[in-house]
Amino acid sequence: MHKKPYSTLLMVLALILVGVVLLTGCGRKSTGSDNTTTPPGAGGQTENQPNERYLRVGEAGGVELDVLWLAPEYVKAKGNPYSQFNPEQDTAFRIAMTTHSGDLLQYDLAKLATLRVGNKEIAATSWVYTNRDSHHPEGVLVFPGSAGATGSSSITLVIKGLGNAQEVSLNWEIRQ
């Protein structure tokens, strides 16, 4: 006799749960604006997380980016799990992307990215996936030459044509 109110209540609770899951998404919070680059704050970092010297967070056309510069001193301290580059001869970045729509495997970052060192633009030599997930791919982007050997005080990773953004730029200071 009272089955209808209970089944309606269960249906409403199920819809609320589905809504909460959809609203929270499966990635980290978005900054809300395109083409931003934000070093993470010091709060909440653990010993195993890279510090703000190496990690940059950005967004381009609905694609969230976590980009870790695999600088020689970082690799020396943390180890090199990526055999596709030599940190003393190459400049490399571990890139994790997140989207909630579309297939990110369609983007070849070796073709979309350049490294700006001083007044030079350097083309990438390779983009190797370490995780081939269409919404959460990760990989290593490699450029020829060691950025630290250039004498420049900074490097800028520029990615063009990712998502619906024209470009996103991520900057790092080089300590000499």
C-alpha positions as CSV (number, residue, x, y, z in Angstrom):
1,M,0.0,0.0,0.0
2,H,2.9,2.4,0.8
3,K,5.2,1.1,-2.0
4,K,4.7,4.1,-4.3
5,P,6.1,6.8,-1.9
6,Y,9.2,4.7,-1.1
7,S,9.9,3.9,-4.8
8,T,9.6,7.6,-5.6
9,L,11.9,8.5,-2.8
10,L,14.5,5.9,-4.0
11,M,14.2,7.3,-7.6
12,V,14.8,10.9,-6.4
13,L,17.8,9.8,-4.3
14,A,19.3,7.9,-7.2
15,L,18.9,10.9,-9.5
16,I,20.6,13.2,-6.9
17,L,23.5,10.7,-6.6
18,V,23.9,10.6,-10.4
19,G,23.8,14.5,-10.5
20,V,26.5,14.8,-7.8
21,V,28.7,12.3,-9.6
22,L,28.3,14.2,-12.9
23,L,28.9,17.6,-11.3
24,T,32.0,16.6,-9.5
25,G,33.5,15.0,-12.6
26,C,36.4,12.6,-12.6
27,G,39.4,15.1,-12.7
28,R,40.7,17.9,-10.6
29,K,38.8,21.2,-10.3
30,S,39.0,23.5,-13.3
31,T,40.4,27.0,-12.9
32,G,37.4,28.2,-15.0
33,S,39.5,30.1,-17.6
34,D,41.3,29.0,-20.7
35,N,45.1,29.3,-21.3
36,T,46.0,29.7,-17.7
37,T,49.2,28.6,-16.0
38,T,49.3,28.2,-12.3
39,P,52.1,26.7,-10.2
40,P,50.5,24.7,-7.4
41,G,50.6,26.3,-4.0
42,A,52.8,24.9,-1.2
43,G,49.9,23.9,1.0
44,G,48.9,20.3,0.9
45,Q,52.0,19.0,-0.9
46,T,53.5,15.7,0.3
47,E,57.1,14.6,0.1
48,N,56.4,12.5,-3.0
49,Q,54.8,15.3,-5.0
50,P,56.9,17.5,-7.2
51,N,57.4,21.1,-5.9
52,E,56.3,24.2,-7.8
53,R,59.7,24.6,-9.4
54,Y,58.9,21.7,-11.7
55,L,55.1,21.4,-11.9
56,R,52.8,23.6,-13.9
57,V,49.0,23.4,-14.1
58,G,47.1,24.9,-17.0
59,E,44.0,24.6,-19.1
60,A,43.5,24.9,-22.9
61,G,40.1,24.6,-24.6
62,G,38.5,22.4,-22.0
63,V,41.6,20.3,-21.5
64,E,43.3,20.4,-18.1
65,L,47.1,19.9,-18.1
66,D,49.5,18.9,-15.4
67,V,53.0,19.3,-16.8
68,L,56.1,18.2,-15.0
69,W,59.5,19.4,-16.3
70,L,61.8,16.5,-16.0
71,A,64.9,18.7,-15.3
72,P,68.2,16.8,-14.8
73,E,68.3,17.7,-11.1
74,Y,64.7,16.5,-10.6
75,V,65.4,13.2,-12.4
76,K,68.6,12.8,-10.4
77,A,66.7,13.2,-7.1
78,K,63.5,11.2,-8.1
79,G,64.9,8.7,-10.7
80,N,64.1,8.4,-14.4
81,P,61.2,6.0,-15.1
82,Y,61.2,7.1,-18.8
83,S,63.8,5.4,-20.9
84,Q,62.9,7.4,-24.0
85,F,65.0,10.4,-23.0
86,N,68.4,11.3,-21.4
87,P,67.9,14.2,-19.0
88,E,71.5,15.4,-19.6
89,Q,70.9,15.6,-23.4
90,D,67.2,16.2,-23.8
91,T,64.5,18.5,-22.3
92,A,61.4,16.5,-21.4
93,F,58.1,17.0,-19.8
94,R,55.7,14.4,-18.3
95,I,52.2,15.6,-19.4
96,A,48.9,14.4,-17.9
97,M,45.8,15.7,-19.7
98,T,42.1,15.5,-18.5
99,T,38.9,16.2,-20.4
100,H,35.3,15.4,-19.8
101,S,34.4,15.2,-23.4
102,G,36.2,14.2,-26.6
103,D,39.1,11.9,-27.3
104,L,42.5,13.4,-26.3
105,L,44.3,10.5,-28.1
106,Q,43.7,12.4,-31.4
107,Y,46.3,15.0,-30.4
108,D,50.0,14.4,-31.3
109,L,51.7,16.7,-28.9
110,A,55.0,16.3,-30.8
111,K,53.3,18.2,-33.7
112,L,51.5,20.7,-31.5
113,A,54.2,21.7,-29.0
114,T,57.3,23.9,-29.2
115,L,59.8,24.8,-26.6
116,R,60.8,28.5,-26.4
117,V,64.3,29.0,-25.1
118,G,65.5,32.6,-25.3
119,N,64.5,33.7,-28.8
120,K,64.6,30.2,-30.2
121,E,61.7,27.9,-31.0
122,I,62.5,24.2,-30.8
123,A,60.3,21.5,-32.2
124,A,59.6,18.4,-30.2
125,T,61.2,15.1,-31.2
126,S,58.7,12.7,-29.7
127,W,55.5,12.2,-27.7
128,V,55.3,8.8,-26.1
129,Y,52.2,7.7,-24.2
130,T,52.6,6.2,-20.8
131,N,48.8,5.9,-20.4
132,R,46.5,5.7,-23.4
133,D,43.2,6.7,-22.0
134,S,41.0,8.9,-24.2
135,H,40.0,11.2,-21.3
136,H,43.1,11.0,-19.1
137,P,46.2,10.3,-21.3
138,E,49.7,10.8,-20.0
139,G,53.0,10.8,-21.8
140,V,56.5,12.2,-22.1
141,L,57.2,15.0,-24.5
142,V,60.8,15.2,-25.5
143,F,62.8,18.1,-27.1
144,P,66.4,17.9,-28.3
145,G,69.1,19.6,-26.2
146,S,69.3,20.3,-22.5
147,A,67.5,23.5,-21.6
148,G,69.9,24.2,-18.8
149,A,72.9,24.3,-21.2
150,T,71.4,27.2,-23.3
151,G,72.3,30.0,-20.9
152,S,68.7,31.2,-20.9
153,S,67.0,32.1,-17.6
154,S,63.7,30.5,-18.6
155,I,61.9,28.1,-20.8
156,T,58.3,28.2,-22.2
157,L,56.4,25.1,-23.4
158,V,53.8,26.3,-26.0
159,I,51.0,23.9,-27.1
160,K,48.9,25.1,-30.0
161,G,45.5,23.7,-31.1
162,L,44.6,21.6,-28.1
163,G,40.9,21.4,-27.6
164,N,39.3,24.6,-28.9
165,A,42.1,26.9,-27.6
166,Q,44.6,28.7,-29.8
167,E,47.5,28.1,-27.5
168,V,48.6,27.6,-23.9
169,S,52.0,28.6,-22.5
170,L,53.7,27.2,-19.5
171,N,56.9,28.8,-18.1
172,W,59.7,27.6,-15.9
173,E,62.7,29.5,-14.5
174,I,66.1,27.9,-15.0
175,R,68.5,28.1,-12.1
176,Q,72.1,28.4,-13.3
